[in-house]
Amino acid sequence: MEEKTIYAPGELSGACTIHPGQMLLDELKSRNMSQRKFSDLIGCSYSVINEIINGKRQISTELSLKIEAALDTPAYIWCNLQSDYNMQMARNDKSLSAILSKIRSAAAVL
């Protein structure tokens, strides 16, 4: 019988990290809505939406509420997508990984 491996939270990550702006772009495309039209609809500058879609800016809580109002997708989904992206990026940061490893080693002897 094959032994099952049990993973701790955070030990598994996706093959690639996808910024929530890519999800927003997919949503806009599925609705045939341009970035400019969307930015006008939610009262946000085009450059902010474009930076989000290009992964250069985060989706804030306030913006997630505006997206919810415009696209009828719950704001918490956008917040969670951003939080998950941030967590994956932090886990992939080699310098942070080294620091976390030192912390775990020190905490193990306590």
C-alpha positions in Angstrom: 0.0 0.0 0.0 1.3 3.4 -1.0 2.0 5.9 1.9 0.2 9.2 1.6 2.1 12.5 2.0 0.5 15.1 4.1 1.5 18.7 3.4 1.4 21.6 5.8 -0.2 24.9 4.7 2.1 26.8 2.5 4.1 23.8 1.4 2.3 23.7 -1.9 2.1 26.5 -4.5 0.9 26.9 -8.0 3.1 26.3 -11.0 3.0 30.0 -11.8 1.9 33.1 -9.9 -0.9 35.0 -11.5 -1.6 38.6 -10.6 -5.2 39.4 -10.0 -5.0 42.0 -12.7 -4.9 39.1 -15.2 -8.1 37.9 -13.8 -9.6 41.4 -14.1 -8.5 41.6 -17.7 -10.1 38.2 -18.4 -13.3 39.4 -16.8 -13.3 42.6 -18.8 -12.7 40.7 -22.1 -15.5 38.3 -21.4 -17.8 41.3 -21.0 -16.4 43.0 -24.1 -15.5 46.0 -21.9 -12.4 48.1 -22.5 -10.1 49.2 -19.7 -11.0 52.8 -20.5 -14.8 52.2 -20.3 -14.3 50.2 -17.0 -12.1 52.9 -15.5 -14.7 55.5 -16.4 -17.5 53.3 -14.9 -15.9 52.9 -11.5 -14.4 56.5 -11.4 -10.8 55.4 -11.5 -8.1 56.6 -13.8 -7.2 54.5 -16.8 -3.6 54.4 -15.7 -4.5 52.7 -12.4 -6.5 50.0 -14.1 -3.8 49.5 -16.7 -1.1 49.2 -14.0 -3.3 46.6 -12.2 -3.9 44.6 -15.4 -0.1 44.7 -16.1 0.7 43.5 -12.6 2.4 46.7 -11.5 -0.2 47.8 -8.9 -2.2 45.9 -6.3 -6.0 45.8 -6.0 -6.9 47.7 -2.9 -9.9 47.0 -0.7 -11.6 50.2 -1.9 -11.0 49.2 -5.5 -12.3 45.7 -4.9 -15.6 47.2 -3.7 -15.8 49.3 -6.9 -15.1 46.2 -9.0 -17.9 44.4 -7.0 -20.3 47.2 -7.8 -19.5 47.2 -11.5 -19.1 43.5 -12.2 -21.2 41.9 -9.5 -18.3 39.8 -8.3 -17.9 39.8 -4.5 -15.2 42.2 -3.2 -13.7 39.5 -1.0 -12.7 37.5 -4.0 -10.6 40.3 -5.4 -9.1 40.9 -1.9 -8.3 37.2 -1.6 -6.8 37.0 -5.0 -4.5 39.9 -4.1 -3.6 38.4 -0.8 -2.9 35.0 -2.3 -0.7 36.6 -4.9 1.2 38.6 -2.3 1.7 35.4 -0.2 3.0 33.4 -3.3 5.4 36.2 -4.1 6.7 36.4 -0.5 7.2 32.6 -0.5 9.2 32.8 -3.7 11.5 35.5 -2.3 14.8 33.9 -1.7 16.1 36.4 0.8 12.9 36.2 2.9 13.1 32.3 2.7 16.6 32.5 4.2 15.3 34.7 7.0 12.4 32.4 7.7 14.6 29.4 7.7 16.8 31.0 10.4 13.7 31.9 12.4 12.4 28.3 12.2 15.8 26.9 13.3 16.0 29.3 16.3 12.4 28.6 17.3 13.0 24.8 17.1 15.4 25.0 20.0 13.1 26.9 22.3 
